[in-house]
Amino acid sequence: MLRVGLTGSIAVGKSFVATVFAELGCLVMDADGVAREVVAPNSLGLRAVVESFGEEVLGADGSLDRNRLGRLVFSDNDKRELLNSILHPLIISAQDAQLNSWAKEHPRGIAIIEAALMIESGGYRRLDKLIVVHCRPEIQLARLMNRNRIAQREAESRTLAQMPQEKKKSYADYLIDSSLGRDDTRQQTEDVYRRLLEAEKSLDEKKN
């Protein structure tokens, strides 16, 4: 099974690209979903987060208030790094368990993990290929402001808190530019999918 990372900065269209890959028959894992699982109520992950950030990050029902936690870490690099050091090992472990399960069921399949911080966490290193989705900065800002209903200043703060798009692109095996909208992005995704099929075939031949 070919193991592929799908990443990119905030509001560049990763989720749409992941949806297209799923439609094409890939096995797609949303790292954000896994991240929610590792901080579920009564989990080791949630207890570790509360120990580091206090009970103020909990909602009234005892679950993690992700918005409150997000506000704490977005503006503080040290807190953000601390949170990542807690969660990334748990997330990667859960991802690997799912990948291993998929590999047994679909040995010739293509598995794609969608994760915003795949490069920053180093998680991409254990995968066969890496796709980076990107778009023009002004389009990214407009999308983020519209999606999250936030002002330009806050949107700029959030984008600046992440690794620059140009640096992320330097890690990529494949690039998808979502600047021109969904139809063009879909076509690029389909082109990358065909290249992934070739890569999977090559990987299978090497193993045999």
VOBA-1610 file (N, C-alpha, C; in pm, whole numbers, padded with zeros to 5 digits, always signed):
BEGIN
Met+00084-00119+00000Met+00000+00000+00000Met+00088+00125+00000Leu+00054+00219-00086Leu+00126+00345-00092Leu+00071+00438+00016Arg+00161+00493+00097Arg+00122+00581+00206Arg+00160+00724+00171Val+00060+00811+00167Val+00079+00946+00113Val+00032+01051+00214Gly+00110+01156+00230Gly+00070+01268+00313Gly+00009+01378+00226Leu-00093+01443+00278Leu-00157+01556+00211Leu-00158+01673+00309Thr-00087+01779+00275Thr-00076+01890+00369Thr-00081+02024+00297Gly-00071+02130+00374Gly-00079+02265+00321Gly-00122+02356+00435Ser-00109+02484+00414Ser-00143+02580+00518Ser-00293+02591+00537Ile-00333+02671+00633Ile-00474+02689+00665Ile-00549+02752+00547Ala-00668+02701+00521Ala-00760+02759+00422Ala-00708+02759+00279Val-00633+02655+00242Val-00585+02647+00104Val-00659+02543+00021Gly-00750+02467+00084Gly-00828+02372+00008Gly-00792+02226+00026Lys-00722+02193+00135Lys-00683+02055+00159Lys-00803+01960+00166Ser-00908+02003+00235Ser-01024+01915+00254Ser-01092+01884+00122Phe-01101+01982+00033Phe-01160+01956-00099Phe-01076+01855-00177Val-00945+01873-00175Val-00856+01780-00244Val-00871+01640-00186Ala-00881+01630-00053Ala-00900+01499+00011Ala-01031+01435-00034Thr-01136+01515-00048Thr-01264+01464-00095Thr-01253+01406-00236Val-01180+01475-00322Val-01161+01426-00459Val-01084+01294-00458Phe-00980+01285-00378Phe-00905+01160-00369Phe-00994+01045-00321Ala-01081+01074-00226Ala-01174+00971-00177Ala-01268+00926-00289Glu-01316+01020-00368Glu-01403+00987-00480Glu-01331+00901-00583Leu-01201+00919-00595Leu-01121+00843-00690Leu-01086+00703-00638Gly-01120+00675-00514Gly-01097+00542-00459Gly-00986+00530-00357Cys-00925+00641-00320Cys-00820+00636-00218Cys-00881+00620-00079Leu-00804+00563+00010Leu-00841+00555+00151Leu-00792+00683+00217Val-00882+00765+00268Val-00846+00898+00317Val-00870+00908+00468Met-00769+00955+00537Met-00777+00974+00681Met-00763+01123+00713Asp-00855+01176+00789Asp-00851+01315+00831Asp-00780+01324+00965Ala-00662+01384+00966Ala-00585+01391+01090Ala-00658+01470+01197Asp-00742+01564+01156Asp-00818+01641+01254Asp-00915+01551+01329Gly-00972+01455+01258Gly-01060+01359+01323Gly-00984+01274+01423Val-00865+01231+01384Val-00780+01153+01475Val-00742+01239+01595Ala-00713+01368+01569Ala-00676+01458+01678Ala-00788+01472+01780Arg-00913+01469+01732Arg-01026+01476+01824Arg-01036+01348+01908Glu-01006+01236+01846Glu-01014+01108+01917Glu-00913+01100+02031Val-00792+01151+02009Val-00688+01136+02111Val-00708+01230+02230Val-00802+01327+02217Val-00834+01413+02332Val-00981+01397+02372Ala-01036+01280+02344Ala-01174+01251+02384Ala-01183+01252+02536Pro-01302+01272+02592Pro-01318+01268+02738Pro-01258+01143+02800Asn-01188+01162+02911Asn-01124+01054+02988Asn-01002+00992+02919Ser-00956+01051+02808Ser-00839+00999+02739Ser-00710+01049+02803Leu-00601+00975+02778Leu-00470+01019+02826Leu-00432+01152+02765Gly-00467+01170+02638Gly-00434+01295+02570Gly-00500+01415+02635Leu-00628+01403+02669Leu-00699+01514+02731Leu-00641+01545+02868Arg-00609+01442+02943Arg-00550+01465+03076Arg-00416+01538+03064Ala-00338+01503+02964Ala-00208+01567+02944Ala-00225+01714+02905Val-00326+01743+02822Val-00352+01881+02782Val-00396+01964+02902Val-00484+01908+02984Val-00534+01981+03101Val-00422+02006+03201Glu-00333+01908+03218Glu-00220+01925+03309Glu-00130+02041+03265Ser-00118+02060+03134Ser-00028+02164+03081Ser-00095+02300+03067Phe-00226+02302+03037Phe-00293+02428+03006Phe-00403+02467+03105Gly-00434+02378+03197Gly-00534+02409+03297Gly-00676+02373+03255Glu-00764+02369+03353Glu-00903+02329+03328Glu-00981+02434+03250Glu-00921+02550+03228Glu-00989+02655+03150Glu-01010+02613+03004Val-00938+02509+02959Val-00955+02464+02820Val-01068+02362+02807Leu-01134+02333+02918Leu-01246+02239+02915Leu-01378+02312+02902Gly-01471+02247+02831Gly-01606+02300+02822Gly-01686+02259+02944Ala-01811+02303+02949Ala-01897+02273+03064Ala-01921+02124+03080Asp-01915+02048+02969Asp-01939+01904+02975Asp-01813+01822+03000Gly-01702+01891+03022Gly-01577+01820+03051Gly-01496+01784+02927Ser-01546+01816+02809Ser-01472+01788+02686Ser-01381+01906+02653Leu-01288+01885+02563Leu-01194+01990+02526Leu-01265+02099+02446Asp-01246+02223+02489Asp-01297+02338+02415Asp-01187+02379+02317Arg-01197+02331+02194Arg-01090+02351+02095Arg-01073+02499+02058Asn-01181+02572+02056Asn-01171+02715+02024Asn-01093+02790+02131Arg-01123+02758+02257Arg-01053+02824+02368Arg-00905+02787+02367Leu-00877+02660+02344Leu-00738+02616+02338Leu-00666+02681+02219Gly-00737+02690+02108Gly-00679+02752+01989Gly-00639+02896+02013Arg-00723+02970+02084Arg-00691+03111+02114Arg-00567+03122+02202Leu-00547+03024+02288Leu-00431+03025+02377Leu-00301+03003+02300Val-00304+02910+02205Val-00179+02869+02140Val-00146+02946+02012Phe-00246+03002+01945Phe-00219+03069+01818Phe-00126+03188+01836Ser-00137+03257+01948Ser-00057+03378+01970Ser+00067+03354+02055Asp+00094+03229+02090Asp+00207+03199+02177Asp+00283+03078+02121Asn+00397+03103+02063Asn+00473+02997+01997Asn+00514+02887+02094Asp+00553+02924+02217Asp+00595+02824+02315Asp+00479+02732+02353Lys+00361+02791+02372Lys+00244+02710+02407Lys+00204+02620+02291Arg+00217+02672+02170Arg+00182+02593+02053Arg+00276+02472+02039Glu+00404+02497+02062Glu+00501+02387+02055Glu+00477+02284+02165Leu+00439+02331+02283Leu+00408+02240+02393Leu+00289+02153+02358Leu+00184+02214+02303Leu+00066+02138+02264Leu+00102+02034+02158Asn+00180+02075+02061Asn+00218+01982+01954Asn+00301+01866+02009Ser+00387+01895+02106Ser+00470+01788+02164Ser+00385+01686+02239Ile+00270+01729+02289Ile+00178+01638+02359Ile+00098+01556+02259Leu+00044+01623+02159Leu-00053+01559+02071Leu+00007+01482+01953His+00114+01533+01895His+00164+01470+01772His+00203+01323+01789Pro+00274+01285+01896Pro+00304+01141+01911Pro+00178+01055+01923Leu+00076+01106+01991Leu-00049+01031+02005Leu-00121+01020+01871Ile-00121+01129+01796Ile-00188+01130+01666Ile-00118+01037+01568Ile+00015+01042+01564Ile+00090+00957+01472Ile+00071+00810+01505Ser+00069+00778+01634Ser+00046+00639+01676Ser-00091+00589+01629Ala-00193+00673+01646Ala-00328+00635+01603Ala-00336+00624+01451Gln-00269+00714+01381Gln-00267+00708+01235Gln-00201+00579+01187Asp-00088+00545+01247Asp-00015+00426+01205Asp-00096+00299+01228Ala-00171+00296+01336Ala-00256+00179+01362Ala-00361+00165+01252Gln-00420+00277+01209Gln-00518+00273+01101Gln-00454+00234+00968Leu-00336+00289+00941Leu-00265+00256+00817Leu-00232+00107+00810Asn-00185+00051+00920Asn-00151-00091+00923Asn-00274-00178+00900Ser-00387-00135+00955Ser-00512-00208+00933Ser-00553-00202+00786Trp-00544-00082+00728Trp-00578-00067+00586Trp-00486-00149+00498Ala-00356-00154+00532Ala-00259-00225+00450Ala-00292-00374+00441Lys-00346-00429+00549Lys-00384-00571+00548Lys-00505-00594+00458Glu-00599-00500+00460Glu-00722-00514+00383Glu-00703-00473+00237His-00615-00375+00212His-00597-00320+00077His-00448-00308+00045Pro-00380-00420+00026Pro-00235-00415+00004Pro-00194-00338-00120Arg-00283-00322-00217Arg-00252-00246-00339Arg-00320-00110-00339Gly-00366-00065-00225Gly-00439+00060-00217Gly-00349+00182-00204Ile-00412+00298-00206Ile-00343+00425-00183Ile-00408+00490-00062Ala-00330+00507+00044Ala-00382+00568+00167Ala-00329+00711+00178Ile-00419+00803+00207Ile-00382+00944+00215Ile-00419+00998+00352Ile-00321+01059+00418Ile-00345+01124+00546Ile-00347+01275+00523Glu-00459+01338+00553Glu-00469+01483+00543Glu-00434+01544+00679Ala-00329+01626+00683Ala-00286+01684+00810Ala-00218+01818+00785Ala-00261+01921+00858Ala-00207+02055+00838Ala-00062+02066+00882Leu-00023+01996+00989Leu+00110+02011+01047Leu+00199+01891+01020Met+00180+01825+00910Met+00255+01703+00880Met+00405+01729+00865Ile+00440+01842+00806Ile+00582+01875+00790Ile+00641+01918+00923Glu+00571+02007+00993Glu+00620+02058+01121Glu+00642+01947+01223Ser+00555+01848+01222Ser+00566+01739+01320Ser+00669+01635+01280Gly+00712+01639+01154Gly+00803+01536+01103Gly+00731+01410+01061Gly+00598+01409+01071Gly+00521+01289+01040Gly+00531+01245+00895Tyr+00563+01338+00806Tyr+00572+01305+00663Tyr+00686+01208+00633Arg+00787+01203+00720Arg+00906+01123+00693Arg+00877+00973+00687Arg+00772+00929+00752Arg+00741+00786+00753Arg+00653+00746+00635Leu+00618+00839+00549Leu+00529+00813+00437Leu+00607+00805+00306Asp+00543+00749+00204Asp+00611+00728+00076Asp+00615+00854-00010Lys+00509+00933-00006Lys+00499+01053-00089Lys+00432+01164-00009Leu+00456+01289-00053Leu+00395+01404+00013Leu+00336+01498-00092Ile+00208+01532-00073Ile+00139+01629-00158Ile+00120+01757-00078Val+00154+01870-00137Val+00131+01999-00072Val+00032+02080-00155Val-00078+02119-00091Val-00178+02206-00153Val-00144+02349-00116His-00154+02441-00212His-00121+02580-00185His-00208+02671-00271Cys-00207+02798-00240Cys-00277+02896-00322Cys-00213+03032-00300Arg-00253+03130-00379Arg-00197+03264-00363Arg-00235+03321-00227Pro-00145+03394-00161Pro-00170+03444-00025Pro-00297+03525-00010Glu-00328+03609-00107Glu-00448+03692-00095Glu-00575+03607-00102Ile-00569+03498-00176Ile-00684+03407-00183Ile-00697+03330-00052Gln-00585+03289+00003Gln-00586+03220+00133Gln-00650+03307+00240Leu-00610+03434+00245Leu-00666+03525+00345Leu-00817+03542+00327Ala-00859+03562+00204Ala-01002+03581+00177Ala-01082+03458+00217Arg-01030+03340+00186Arg-01099+03215+00221Arg-01109+03200+00372Leu-00999+03229+00442Leu-00997+03214+00587Leu-01093+03311+00654Met-01095+03435+00608Met-01186+03535+00663Met-01331+03495+00642Asn-01360+03444+00524Asn-01497+03405+00492Asn-01539+03279+00568Arg-01450+03182+00573Arg-01482+03054+00639Arg-01500+03069+00788Asn-01410+03142+00853Asn-01411+03155+00999Asn-01482+03281+01047Arg-01524+03364+00951Arg-01590+03491+00985Arg-01506+03574+01080Ile-01383+03597+01039Ile-01289+03674+01121Ile-01237+03791+01039Ala-01181+03890+01110Ala-01126+04008+01045Ala-00992+03977+00980Gln-00951+04064+00891Gln-00825+04042+00818Gln-00706+04032+00912Arg-00705+04114+01016Arg-00591+04112+01108Arg-00575+03977+01176Glu-00685+03919+01218Glu-00678+03788+01283Glu-00640+03681+01182Ala-00694+03691+01061Ala-00659+03594+00957Ala-00510+03600+00926Glu-00456+03720+00918Glu-00313+03735+00892Glu-00231+03676+01006Ser-00277+03695+01129Ser-00207+03641+01245Ser-00202+03488+01239Arg-00312+03429+01197Arg-00317+03282+01191Arg-00227+03228+01081Thr-00224+03294+00968Thr-00138+03245+00860Thr+00010+03264+00894Leu+00042+03375+00960Leu+00181+03400+00997Leu+00231+03305+01105Ala+00138+03246+01180Ala+00176+03153+01286Ala+00218+03018+01230Gln+00195+02997+01100Gln+00228+02868+01039Gln+00353+02879+00952Met+00408+02764+00916Met+00521+02761+00824Met+00479+02826+00692Pro+00563+02911+00634Pro+00528+02977+00508Pro+00496+02876+00398Gln+00402+02911+00312Gln+00364+02821+00204Gln+00482+02782+00116Glu+00568+02879+00085Glu+00681+02851-00003Glu+00774+02745+00057Lys+00791+02749+00188Lys+00876+02649+00253Lys+00809+02512+00248Lys+00679+02508+00272Lys+00609+02380+00265Lys+00620+02319+00126Lys+00610+02402+00024Lys+00617+02353-00114Lys+00749+02283-00143Ser+00855+02326-00074Ser+00987+02268-00099Ser+00997+02122-00054Tyr+00904+02077+00029Tyr+00905+01939+00077Tyr+00826+01845-00014Ala+00753+01899-00108Ala+00652+01822-00180Ala+00710+01731-00289Asp+00648+01614-00303Asp+00668+01531-00421Asp+00572+01576-00531Tyr+00454+01623-00489Tyr+00353+01671-00583Tyr+00292+01800-00527Leu+00264+01895-00616Leu+00203+02022-00577Leu+00066+02036-00642Ile-00029+02091-00567Ile-00162+02123-00620Ile-00192+02267-00584Asp-00210+02351-00687Asp-00239+02493-00669Asp-00389+02513-00680Ser-00452+02552-00571Ser-00598+02565-00567Ser-00646+02706-00598Ser-00558+02793-00645Ser-00591+02934-00663Ser-00704+02959-00761Leu-00717+02874-00863Leu-00813+02900-00971Leu-00950+02836-00949Gly-00973+02780-00831Gly-01106+02727-00803Gly-01116+02576-00810Arg-01234+02526-00785Arg-01253+02382-00765Arg-01234+02298-00892Asp-01282+02346-01005Asp-01270+02266-01126Asp-01124+02244-01163Asp-01046+02350-01158Asp-00903+02339-01188Asp-00832+02254-01084Thr-00869+02271-00958Thr-00808+02192-00850Thr-00840+02045-00866Arg-00962+02015-00905Arg-01002+01875-00926Arg-00918+01812-01038Gln-00898+01885-01145Gln-00818+01834-01256Gln-00675+01805-01212Gln-00617+01897-01136Gln-00481+01875-01085Gln-00476+01753-00993Thr-00578+01738-00910Thr-00584+01624-00817Thr-00593+01493-00894Glu-00671+01491-00998Glu-00682+01371-01082Glu-00549+01338-01149Asp-00475+01442-01191Asp-00343+01420-01250Asp-00248+01359-01147Val-00251+01412-01024Val-00165+01357-00918Val-00205+01214-00886Tyr-00334+01186-00888Tyr-00382+01051-00860Tyr-00323+00951-00959Arg-00319+00988-01087Arg-00263+00899-01187Arg-00114+00874-01160Arg-00046+00976-01112Arg+00096+00959-01078Arg+00113+00872-00953Leu+00018+00882-00860Leu+00022+00797-00741Leu+00000+00650-00778Leu-00088+00626-00873Leu-00109+00488-00920Leu+00020+00430-00975Glu+00094+00511-01050Glu+00222+00465-01104Glu+00322+00440-00991Ala+00322+00527-00891Ala+00414+00511-00778Ala+00380+00385-00699Glu+00250+00358-00681Glu+00209+00238-00607Glu+00251+00114-00683Lys+00236+00115-00815Lys+00275+00000-00897Lys+00425-00023-00887Ser+00502+00084-00890Ser+00647+00073-00877Ser+00687+00019-00740Leu+00620+00065-00636Leu+00647+00018-00500Leu+00616-00130-00489Asp+00506-00173-00547Asp+00465-00315-00541Asp+00566-00402-00615Glu+00616-00352-00727Glu+00713-00429-00805Glu+00844-00446-00728Lys+00884-00342-00656Lys+01008-00350-00577Lys+00995-00453-00466Lys+00875-00459-00405Lys+00854-00553-00294Lys+00854-00697-00344Asn+00809-00716-00468Asn+00801-00851-00525Asn+00922-00885-00608
//
